[in-house]
């Protein structure tokens, strides 16, 4: 399959920069690697697979510094409600 993408100059520059940052000289190879990683990776179907997936993404424990309590949930809700009232 052949895909043709019309990128703006700004998008192309960012693509080239990201490819170089990833150590890939050819931006086309970089895009192919991104697509391959998305297509080839199976989405988790069990709880254990989901935890492993989160760990691979680095999001497991992201909010470890936050208390797990109803009081904290009330504080968050209050913040959201006060923002909504002022919008």
C-alpha positions as CSV (number, residue, x, y, z in Angstrom):
1,X,0.0,0.0,0.0
2,X,1.2,3.5,-0.8
3,X,0.0,6.5,1.2
4,X,0.6,10.1,0.2
5,X,0.5,12.8,2.9
6,X,0.2,16.5,2.3
7,X,2.1,18.1,5.1
8,X,2.5,21.8,5.7
9,X,6.1,23.1,5.8
10,X,5.8,23.4,9.6
11,X,4.6,19.8,10.0
12,X,7.4,18.5,7.8
13,X,10.0,20.4,9.8
14,X,8.6,18.9,13.0
15,X,8.6,15.5,11.5
16,X,12.2,15.8,10.4
17,X,13.2,17.0,13.8
18,X,11.4,14.2,15.6
19,X,12.9,11.6,13.2
20,X,16.4,13.0,13.9
21,X,15.7,13.0,17.7
22,X,14.8,9.3,17.4
23,X,18.1,8.6,15.5
24,X,16.4,8.1,12.2
25,X,17.7,10.1,9.2
26,X,14.8,9.3,6.8
27,X,11.5,10.8,8.0
28,X,9.6,8.3,5.9
29,X,11.2,5.5,7.9
30,X,10.3,7.3,11.1
31,X,6.6,7.5,10.1
32,X,6.7,3.8,9.1
33,X,8.0,2.9,12.5
34,X,5.2,4.9,14.2
35,X,2.6,3.3,12.1
36,X,4.1,-0.2,12.6
37,X,4.1,0.2,16.4
38,X,0.5,1.2,16.4
39,X,-0.7,-1.5,14.0
40,X,1.4,-4.3,15.5
41,X,0.6,-3.7,19.1
42,X,-2.3,-5.7,20.4
43,X,-4.6,-3.8,22.7
44,X,-5.0,-5.3,26.2
45,X,-7.9,-7.7,26.7
46,X,-7.4,-8.6,30.4
47,X,-6.6,-6.6,33.5
48,X,-3.1,-8.0,33.7
49,X,-2.4,-7.0,30.1
50,X,-3.8,-3.5,30.8
51,X,-1.5,-3.0,33.7
52,X,1.5,-4.2,31.6
53,X,0.4,-1.8,28.8
54,X,0.2,1.1,31.3
55,X,3.6,0.3,32.6
56,X,5.1,0.3,29.1
57,X,3.5,3.7,28.5
58,X,4.9,5.0,31.8
59,X,1.5,6.0,33.1
60,X,1.2,3.3,35.9
61,X,1.6,5.2,39.2
62,X,1.2,8.6,37.5
63,X,-0.9,9.9,40.3
64,X,0.9,8.1,43.1
65,X,1.4,11.4,44.9
66,X,-2.3,12.0,45.1
67,X,-4.3,10.7,48.1
68,X,-6.9,8.0,47.3
69,X,-9.7,9.4,49.4
70,X,-13.3,10.6,49.1
71,X,-12.1,13.9,50.6
72,X,-9.7,14.4,47.7
73,X,-12.5,13.6,45.2
74,X,-14.7,16.2,46.8
75,X,-11.9,18.8,46.5
76,X,-11.5,18.0,42.8
77,X,-15.2,18.2,42.2
78,X,-15.4,21.5,44.0
79,X,-12.6,22.9,41.8
80,X,-14.3,21.8,38.7
81,X,-17.7,23.2,39.8
82,X,-16.2,26.5,40.7
83,X,-14.5,26.8,37.3
84,X,-17.7,25.9,35.5
85,X,-19.6,28.5,37.5
86,X,-17.1,31.3,36.4
87,X,-17.0,30.2,32.7
